[in-house]
Amino acid sequence: MLLAKRLKRSDKFPGISDRLALLFSTTTQSSEIERITRIINDHPFPDQPLHPTLLQHLPQTTPLSSTLVENVLGRLFAAHSNGLKALEFFKFTLQHPHFTPTPDAFEKTLHILARMRYFDQAWELMSHVQRTHPSLLTLKSMSIMLSRISKFQSYEETLEAFDRMEREIFVGIRKFGSEEFNVLLQAFCTQKEMKEARSVFVKLLSRFAPNNKTMNILLLGFKESGDVTAMEMFYHEMVLRGFRPSVVTYNIRIDGYCKKGCFGDAMRLFEEMERVACLPSLQTITTLIHGAGLVRNIHQARQLFDEMPKRNLKPDIGAYNAMISSLIRCRDLNAAMELMDEMEEKRIGHDNVTYHTMFFGLMKSSGLEGVCKLYDRMIEGKFVPKTRTVVMLMKFFCVNFRVDLGLNLWGYLIDRGFCPHGHALDLLVTGLCSRGRWEEAFECSKQMLVRRRQVSEASYRMLQRYLVQANANEKLEDLDRMIKNLQAVLPPPTRQQVAQ
């Protein structure tokens, strides 16, 4: 109401009304995204069908924007929502007469399913899309599927999946060549399975001609595996095969040396780049700033950061995060906080890396008071942290006897339509039960189960013990029933879990 009045008054001032109208539109859309996400997360699917509920809130007479659908699916992914709910939502959008599905929406749905190991449903979705919306099948969707199969299944099953995609899913859509070969290699490299990646490279080399991207994918894989020697050996093999190193090649090698603490070698490569007229990119400088921080050379980090404009490079959120990380490692929290303020002033904003880095530094130096100030700032800004930051905060709050703050964080995430990760629940349940607050621990666990996410065995056993001691038999029966119902729709355990 207040914003509407401002819009009316601003008609006297050209330009202001447009900006306020944009603000109103953005705020309304964000609110709608949160509303739909919360409806999906809170729905007891598959006990009750989700489609009628969605139809009630998103009637077929109303246009459905791609931005809304993509953002809802993005929230469901970030919120670790149940994959079957995301699939139902995507299926609903496919049936909506005023919506044209986008590759991004399909890829997000596929990613949610594959991450939860719902591979049968993921294959069915790909087959359905192949028949009805073949334009949605992209290299990215192939990459999502193969990388998850590589993570959870065997080498042979990954190759079979690649073959199935060529024979069934992408047939008539694209002819498999070097780009598809690169996607397969990247699936193994992403999981640091370099023995398998090398095997695939040798096995299919005669069929798919490698290009510069192929070699950089493998080089990156060796770098991510932490073996700098293997990385350098492959680099020399790459040069012998006639491939010329690019900026990407140099960036990979520089990052490899930085992460091993060999900052001098990284700077040597940086100087070599300039000698051979291979202009350093924003990523090159960002990597070096982070590398300087790892060896606590704050002078070099600051010099690289300050010289960016002279190289016609504009610091982005990644560069600021690298500089903040360097300052934190050198225990200069005041300078790091000033950079955070500078990011706001320049409207660069903060992301999860910014908050995680600052929280980590404050936990080491300022303790609870500093962490609480930044936590309040984050909540006021309505920023939702990612899983590793949530877990880090939950652990910190519970260890420091502030389980009330842990409960506050849990409630904030739930209210924003997110379903916190199971490890965060484990920490909170432990913290609450150890203080005799088992009823709140039970309610948090119930919220997790209602959102179709399983509680861990450790959390269940702890709750079971306290519920038995309190003679809360009805609550225990309720918990057992919800767990049993959920187990019927969960994917089977991985080979590693069975072995354990």
C-alpha positions as CSV (number, residue, x, y, z in Angstrom):
1,M,0.0,0.0,0.0
2,L,2.8,2.4,0.9
3,L,4.7,1.5,-2.2
4,A,1.6,2.2,-4.3
5,K,1.2,5.7,-2.8
6,R,4.9,6.4,-3.6
7,L,4.3,5.3,-7.1
8,K,1.4,7.8,-7.4
9,R,3.5,10.7,-5.9
10,S,6.5,9.9,-8.1
11,D,4.6,10.7,-11.3
12,K,5.8,14.3,-10.8
13,F,9.4,13.1,-11.1
14,P,10.4,11.5,-14.4
15,G,12.4,8.3,-14.0
16,I,11.5,7.7,-10.4
17,S,8.2,6.1,-11.2
18,D,9.9,3.7,-13.6
19,R,12.4,2.6,-10.9
20,L,9.7,2.2,-8.3
21,A,7.5,0.3,-10.7
22,L,10.5,-2.1,-11.4
23,L,11.0,-2.4,-7.6
24,F,7.3,-3.2,-7.1
25,S,7.4,-5.8,-9.9
26,T,10.6,-7.5,-8.6
27,T,9.2,-7.6,-5.0
28,T,5.9,-9.0,-6.1
29,Q,7.6,-11.7,-8.2
30,S,10.0,-12.6,-5.4
31,S,7.0,-13.0,-3.0
32,E,5.2,-15.2,-5.5
33,I,8.3,-17.4,-6.0
34,E,8.5,-17.9,-2.2
35,R,4.8,-18.6,-1.9
36,I,4.8,-21.3,-4.6
37,T,8.0,-22.9,-3.2
38,R,6.5,-23.0,0.3
39,I,3.3,-24.6,-1.0
40,I,5.2,-27.3,-2.8
41,N,7.6,-27.9,0.2
42,D,4.7,-28.1,2.7
43,H,2.6,-30.4,0.6
44,P,2.3,-34.0,1.8
45,F,3.0,-35.5,-1.6
46,P,2.8,-38.4,-2.5
47,D,0.2,-39.1,0.3
48,Q,-1.9,-36.5,-1.5
49,P,-1.7,-35.5,-5.2
50,L,0.1,-32.2,-5.8
51,H,-1.5,-31.3,-9.1
52,P,-4.9,-30.1,-7.7
53,T,-3.1,-27.8,-5.2
54,L,-1.0,-26.3,-7.9
55,L,-4.0,-25.8,-10.1
56,Q,-5.7,-24.0,-7.3
57,H,-2.8,-21.5,-6.9
58,L,-1.7,-21.4,-10.6
59,P,-4.9,-21.7,-12.6
60,Q,-4.7,-22.5,-16.3
61,T,-6.4,-19.3,-17.2
62,T,-3.4,-17.3,-15.9
63,P,-0.2,-17.0,-17.9
64,L,2.8,-18.8,-16.3
65,S,6.1,-17.0,-16.8
66,S,9.4,-18.9,-17.4
67,T,11.1,-16.7,-14.8
68,L,8.6,-17.9,-12.1
69,V,9.0,-21.6,-13.0
70,E,12.8,-21.4,-13.3
71,N,13.1,-19.6,-9.9
72,V,10.8,-21.9,-8.1
73,L,12.8,-24.9,-9.4
74,G,16.0,-23.2,-8.4
75,R,14.6,-22.6,-4.9
76,L,13.5,-26.3,-4.7
77,F,17.1,-27.3,-5.7
78,A,18.7,-25.0,-3.1
79,A,16.3,-26.0,-0.5
80,H,17.1,-29.8,-0.9
81,S,13.4,-30.4,-1.6
82,N,12.2,-33.9,-2.5
83,G,12.9,-34.6,-6.1
84,L,9.5,-36.1,-6.8
85,K,7.8,-32.9,-5.8
86,A,10.0,-30.9,-8.3
87,L,9.1,-33.5,-11.0
88,E,5.4,-33.1,-10.3
89,F,5.7,-29.3,-10.5
90,F,7.6,-29.5,-13.8
91,K,5.0,-32.0,-15.2
92,F,2.3,-29.5,-14.1
93,T,4.0,-26.7,-16.1
94,L,4.2,-28.9,-19.2
95,Q,0.4,-29.2,-19.1
96,H,-0.2,-25.5,-18.6
97,P,-1.6,-23.9,-21.8
98,H,0.1,-20.6,-21.2
99,F,3.6,-21.8,-20.6
100,T,6.5,-22.7,-22.9
101,P,9.0,-24.9,-21.1
102,T,12.6,-23.7,-21.1
103,P,15.9,-25.8,-21.1
104,D,16.8,-24.1,-17.8
105,A,13.6,-25.4,-16.1
106,F,14.1,-28.9,-17.5
107,E,17.8,-28.9,-16.4
108,K,17.0,-27.9,-12.9
109,T,14.3,-30.6,-12.6
110,L,16.8,-33.2,-13.9
111,H,19.5,-32.0,-11.5
112,I,17.1,-32.3,-8.5
113,L,16.1,-35.9,-9.5
114,A,19.7,-37.0,-10.3
115,R,21.1,-35.5,-7.1
116,M,18.6,-37.6,-5.1
117,R,19.4,-40.7,-7.3
118,Y,15.9,-40.9,-8.8
119,F,17.5,-42.2,-12.0
120,D,14.5,-44.1,-13.3
121,Q,12.4,-41.0,-13.1
122,A,15.1,-38.9,-14.6
123,W,15.4,-41.3,-17.6
124,E,11.6,-41.3,-18.0
125,L,11.6,-37.5,-18.0
126,M,14.3,-37.4,-20.6
127,S,12.4,-39.9,-22.8
128,H,9.2,-37.9,-22.4
129,V,10.9,-34.6,-23.3
130,Q,12.6,-36.3,-26.3
131,R,9.1,-37.0,-27.7
132,T,7.3,-33.8,-26.7
133,H,9.9,-31.0,-26.4
134,P,13.2,-32.2,-28.0
135,S,14.6,-28.6,-28.0
136,L,15.0,-28.9,-24.2
137,L,17.7,-31.6,-24.5
138,T,21.0,-29.8,-24.3
139,L,24.6,-30.6,-23.5
140,K,24.0,-29.3,-20.0
141,S,21.2,-31.8,-19.4
142,M,23.5,-34.5,-20.7
143,S,26.3,-33.3,-18.3
144,I,24.0,-33.2,-15.3
145,M,22.9,-36.8,-15.8
146,L,26.3,-38.3,-16.6
147,S,28.1,-36.5,-13.8
148,R,25.6,-37.9,-11.2
149,I,25.6,-41.4,-12.7
150,S,29.4,-41.3,-12.6
151,K,29.2,-40.3,-8.9
152,F,26.7,-42.9,-7.8
153,Q,27.2,-45.7,-10.3
154,S,30.0,-47.7,-11.9
155,Y,32.4,-46.9,-14.8
156,E,30.5,-49.4,-17.0
157,E,27.1,-47.9,-16.1
158,T,28.3,-44.4,-17.0
159,L,29.5,-45.6,-20.4
160,E,26.2,-47.4,-20.9
161,A,24.3,-44.2,-20.1
162,F,26.4,-42.3,-22.6
163,D,25.6,-44.9,-25.2
164,R,21.9,-44.8,-24.3
165,M,21.8,-41.1,-24.8
166,E,23.3,-41.4,-28.2
167,R,21.0,-44.3,-29.3
168,E,17.7,-43.2,-27.7
169,I,17.6,-39.8,-26.0
170,F,19.5,-37.5,-28.4
171,V,18.9,-39.5,-31.6
172,G,17.7,-37.2,-34.4
173,I,18.5,-34.2,-32.2
174,R,22.3,-34.0,-32.4
175,K,25.1,-36.1,-33.9
176,F,27.6,-37.1,-31.2
177,G,31.0,-35.6,-31.7
178,S,33.8,-33.8,-29.8
179,E,31.4,-31.8,-27.6
180,E,29.5,-34.8,-26.4
181,F,32.9,-36.6,-25.8
182,N,33.9,-33.7,-23.7
183,V,30.8,-34.0,-21.6
184,L,31.5,-37.7,-20.9
185,L,35.1,-36.9,-19.9
186,Q,34.0,-34.0,-17.7
187,A,31.6,-36.4,-15.8
188,F,34.6,-38.5,-14.7
189,C,36.9,-35.5,-14.1
190,T,34.3,-33.7,-11.9
191,Q,34.3,-36.8,-9.6
192,K,38.1,-36.8,-9.7
193,E,38.1,-40.2,-11.3
194,M,41.1,-39.5,-13.5
195,K,42.0,-43.2,-14.1
196,E,38.6,-43.7,-15.6
197,A,38.8,-40.4,-17.5
198,R,42.1,-41.3,-19.0
199,S,40.7,-44.8,-20.0
200,V,37.7,-43.2,-21.8
201,F,40.1,-40.7,-23.5
202,V,42.3,-43.5,-24.9
203,K,39.3,-45.8,-25.7
204,L,37.3,-43.2,-27.7
205,L,40.2,-41.1,-29.1
206,S,39.9,-42.7,-32.5
207,R,36.2,-42.0,-32.7
208,F,36.0,-38.5,-31.3
209,A,38.7,-35.9,-32.3
210,P,39.8,-34.1,-29.2
211,N,40.0,-30.3,-29.2
212,N,41.4,-27.6,-26.9
213,K,38.5,-27.9,-24.6
214,T,39.0,-31.7,-24.3
215,M,42.6,-31.2,-23.2
216,N,41.7,-28.4,-20.7
217,I,38.9,-30.6,-19.2
218,L,41.5,-33.4,-18.5
219,L,44.0,-30.9,-17.3
220,L,41.4,-29.4,-14.9
221,G,40.6,-33.0,-13.7
222,F,44.3,-33.6,-12.8
223,K,44.4,-30.3,-11.1
224,E,41.2,-30.9,-9.0
225,S,42.6,-34.3,-8.0
226,G,45.4,-32.4,-6.2
227,D,48.3,-34.0,-8.2
228,V,50.3,-31.1,-9.5
229,T,52.9,-33.5,-11.0
230,A,50.3,-35.4,-13.0
231,M,48.8,-32.0,-14.1
232,E,52.2,-30.9,-15.4
233,M,52.9,-34.2,-17.1
234,F,49.6,-34.0,-18.9
235,Y,50.2,-30.4,-19.8
236,H,53.5,-31.4,-21.6
237,E,51.6,-34.2,-23.3
238,M,49.0,-31.7,-24.4
239,V,51.8,-29.5,-26.0
240,L,53.4,-32.5,-27.7
241,R,50.0,-33.3,-29.3
242,G,50.1,-29.9,-30.9
243,F,47.7,-28.1,-28.6
244,R,48.5,-24.5,-27.8
245,P,47.9,-23.3,-24.2
246,S,45.2,-20.7,-23.8
247,V,44.2,-18.4,-21.0
248,V,42.1,-21.3,-19.6
249,T,45.1,-23.6,-19.6
250,Y,47.2,-21.1,-17.7
251,N,44.4,-20.4,-15.2
252,I,44.1,-24.1,-14.5
253,R,47.9,-24.5,-13.9
254,I,48.1,-21.3,-11.8
255,D,45.2,-22.5,-9.6
256,G,46.9,-25.9,-9.2
257,Y,50.1,-24.3,-7.9
258,C,48.2,-21.8,-5.7
259,K,46.2,-24.5,-4.0
260,K,49.4,-26.4,-3.2
261,G,50.9,-23.3,-1.7
262,C,53.4,-22.9,-4.5
263,F,52.7,-19.2,-5.0
264,G,56.1,-18.5,-6.5
265,D,55.5,-21.0,-9.3
266,A,52.0,-19.5,-9.9
267,M,53.6,-16.0,-10.3
268,R,56.2,-17.5,-12.7
269,L,53.3,-18.7,-14.9
270,F,51.6,-15.3,-14.6
271,E,54.8,-13.6,-15.8
272,E,55.1,-16.1,-18.6
273,M,51.5,-15.3,-19.8
274,E,52.5,-11.6,-20.1
275,R,55.7,-12.5,-22.0
276,V,53.8,-14.6,-24.6
277,A,51.1,-12.0,-25.0
278,C,48.4,-14.2,-23.4
279,L,46.5,-11.5,-21.6
280,P,45.5,-12.5,-18.0
281,S,41.8,-12.6,-17.4
282,L,39.7,-11.5,-14.4
283,Q,39.8,-15.2,-13.3
284,T,43.7,-15.2,-13.5
285,I,44.0,-12.3,-11.1
286,T,41.3,-13.6,-8.8
287,T,43.1,-16.9,-8.5
288,L,46.4,-15.2,-7.7
289,I,44.8,-13.0,-5.0
290,H,43.4,-16.1,-3.4
291,G,46.8,-17.9,-3.8
292,A,48.6,-14.9,-2.2
293,G,46.1,-15.2,0.8
294,L,46.8,-18.9,1.2
295,V,50.5,-18.2,1.8
296,R,49.5,-15.1,3.8
297,N,51.2,-12.6,1.4
298,I,48.7,-9.9,2.0
299,H,50.9,-7.2,0.3
300,Q,50.9,-9.2,-2.9
301,A,47.2,-9.9,-2.7
302,R,46.4,-6.2,-2.2
303,Q,48.7,-5.1,-5.0
304,L,47.1,-7.5,-7.5
305,F,43.6,-6.4,-6.4
306,D,44.5,-2.6,-6.7
307,E,46.1,-3.1,-10.1
308,M,43.0,-4.6,-11.7
309,P,41.7,-1.3,-13.1
310,K,45.1,-0.7,-14.7
311,R,44.6,-4.0,-16.6
312,N,41.2,-2.9,-17.7
313,L,39.6,-5.4,-15.4
314,K,36.7,-4.5,-13.1
315,P,36.6,-6.5,-9.8
316,D,33.5,-8.6,-9.5
317,I,32.1,-10.5,-6.6
318,G,34.6,-13.3,-7.1
319,A,37.6,-10.9,-6.9
320,Y,36.2,-9.2,-3.8
321,N,35.6,-12.6,-2.2
322,A,39.2,-13.6,-2.9
323,M,40.5,-10.4,-1.3
324,I,38.2,-10.9,1.7
325,S,39.5,-14.5,2.1
326,S,43.1,-13.2,2.0
327,L,42.4,-10.6,4.7
328,I,40.6,-13.2,6.9
329,R,43.6,-15.5,6.6
330,C,45.8,-12.6,7.7
331,R,43.4,-11.9,10.6
332,D,42.5,-8.4,9.3
333,L,38.8,-8.6,10.0
334,N,38.2,-4.8,10.0
335,A,39.6,-4.5,6.4
336,A,37.5,-7.5,5.3
337,M,34.4,-5.9,6.8
338,E,35.2,-2.6,5.0
339,L,35.4,-4.6,1.7
340,M,31.9,-6.0,2.5
341,D,30.6,-2.5,2.9
342,E,32.4,-1.4,-0.3
343,M,30.6,-4.3,-2.2
344,E,27.3,-2.9,-1.0
345,E,28.2,0.6,-2.0
346,K,29.1,-0.5,-5.5
347,R,26.0,-2.7,-5.7
348,I,28.0,-5.8,-6.3
349,G,26.2,-7.6,-3.5
350,H,27.2,-10.6,-1.4
351,D,26.9,-14.2,-2.2
352,N,27.3,-17.4,-0.1
353,V,31.1,-17.3,-0.4
354,T,31.2,-13.8,1.1
355,Y,29.1,-14.8,4.1
356,H,30.8,-18.1,4.6
357,T,34.2,-16.6,4.5
358,M,33.3,-13.8,6.9
359,F,31.5,-16.2,9.3
360,F,34.5,-18.4,9.4
361,G,36.8,-15.5,10.2
362,L,34.5,-14.1,12.9
363,M,34.2,-17.6,14.5
364,K,38.0,-17.8,14.8
365,S,38.5,-14.2,16.0
366,S,35.4,-12.3,17.3
367,G,33.5,-15.2,18.7
368,L,29.7,-15.2,19.3
369,E,29.2,-11.4,19.3
370,G,30.8,-10.9,15.9
371,V,29.0,-13.8,14.4
372,C,25.6,-12.7,15.8
373,K,26.1,-9.2,14.3
374,L,26.7,-10.6,10.8
375,Y,23.9,-13.1,11.2
376,D,21.5,-10.3,12.0
377,R,22.7,-8.4,9.0
378,M,22.2,-11.5,6.8
379,I,18.7,-12.1,8.1
380,E,17.7,-8.4,7.7
381,G,18.9,-8.6,4.0
382,K,16.7,-11.7,3.6
383,F,19.8,-13.7,2.3
384,V,19.4,-17.5,2.5
385,P,22.8,-19.2,3.0
386,K,23.7,-22.5,1.3
387,T,24.0,-25.8,3.0
388,R,27.7,-25.7,4.1
389,T,27.1,-22.3,5.7
390,V,23.9,-23.4,7.4
391,V,25.7,-26.4,8.8
392,M,28.6,-24.3,10.0
393,L,26.3,-21.8,11.7
394,M,24.2,-24.5,13.3
395,K,27.2,-26.3,14.7
396,F,28.6,-23.0,16.0
397,F,25.4,-22.0,17.7
398,C,24.8,-25.4,19.4
399,V,28.5,-25.7,20.6
400,N,28.3,-22.2,22.0
401,F,25.1,-23.0,24.0
402,R,22.9,-20.8,21.8
403,V,20.6,-23.5,20.6
404,D,17.9,-20.7,20.5
405,L,19.8,-19.2,17.6
406,G,20.0,-22.6,15.9
407,L,16.2,-22.9,16.2
408,N,15.9,-19.3,14.9
409,L,17.9,-20.2,11.8
410,W,15.9,-23.4,11.3
411,G,12.6,-21.4,11.5
412,Y,14.0,-18.7,9.1
413,L,14.8,-21.3,6.5
414,I,11.5,-23.0,6.8
415,D,9.6,-19.7,6.6
416,R,11.5,-18.9,3.4
417,G,10.4,-22.1,1.8
418,F,13.6,-24.1,2.3
419,C,14.1,-27.6,3.7
420,P,17.4,-27.5,5.6
421,H,19.9,-30.3,5.0
422,G,19.8,-33.4,7.2
423,H,23.2,-32.7,8.8
424,A,21.8,-29.3,10.1
425,L,18.9,-31.2,11.6
426,D,21.3,-33.7,13.3
427,L,23.1,-30.9,15.0
428,L,19.9,-29.1,16.1
429,V,18.2,-32.3,17.4
430,T,21.4,-33.1,19.4
431,G,21.5,-29.6,20.8
432,L,17.8,-29.4,21.7
433,C,17.6,-32.9,23.2
434,S,20.8,-32.4,25.3
435,R,19.0,-29.5,26.9
436,G,15.8,-31.4,27.5
437,R,13.9,-29.6,24.7
438,W,12.9,-32.8,22.9
439,E,9.4,-31.5,21.9
440,E,11.0,-28.8,19.7
441,A,13.4,-31.4,18.3
442,F,10.4,-33.6,17.5
443,E,8.7,-30.7,15.7
444,C,11.8,-29.9,13.6
445,S,12.1,-33.6,12.6
446,K,8.4,-33.6,11.7
447,Q,8.8,-30.5,9.5
448,M,11.6,-32.4,7.7
449,L,9.5,-35.5,7.1
450,V,6.5,-33.5,6.0
451,R,8.7,-32.0,3.3
452,R,9.5,-35.5,2.2
453,R,13.1,-35.6,3.4
454,Q,14.3,-38.4,5.6
455,V,15.8,-37.9,9.1
456,S,19.1,-39.7,9.8
457,E,19.4,-42.8,11.9
458,A,21.3,-40.9,14.6
459,S,18.6,-38.2,15.0
460,Y,15.9,-40.9,15.1
461,R,17.6,-42.9,17.8
462,M,18.2,-39.8,19.9
463,L,14.6,-38.7,19.6
464,Q,13.3,-42.3,20.2
465,R,15.2,-42.4,23.5
466,Y,13.8,-39.1,24.7
467,L,10.3,-39.8,23.6
468,V,10.3,-43.2,25.4
469,Q,11.6,-41.5,28.6
470,A,8.9,-38.9,28.4
471,N,6.2,-41.6,27.7
472,A,5.3,-39.7,24.5
473,N,4.2,-42.9,22.7
474,E,1.8,-41.1,20.3
475,K,4.5,-38.9,19.1
476,L,6.9,-41.8,18.6
477,E,4.2,-43.7,16.7
478,D,3.6,-40.6,14.5
479,L,7.3,-40.4,13.8
480,D,7.6,-44.1,12.9
481,R,4.6,-43.9,10.6
482,M,6.0,-40.8,8.7
483,I,9.4,-42.5,8.3
484,K,7.9,-45.7,7.0
485,N,5.7,-43.9,4.5
486,L,8.7,-41.9,3.2
487,Q,10.9,-45.0,2.9
488,A,8.4,-46.4,0.3
489,V,9.3,-43.6,-2.1
490,L,13.0,-43.0,-1.4
491,P,15.6,-44.3,-3.9
492,P,17.6,-47.5,-3.0
493,P,20.9,-47.0,-1.1
494,T,24.1,-46.7,-3.1
495,R,26.7,-49.5,-3.2
496,Q,28.8,-47.6,-0.7
497,Q,26.0,-47.3,1.8
498,V,25.2,-51.1,1.5
499,A,28.8,-51.9,2.1
500,Q,28.8,-49.8,5.2
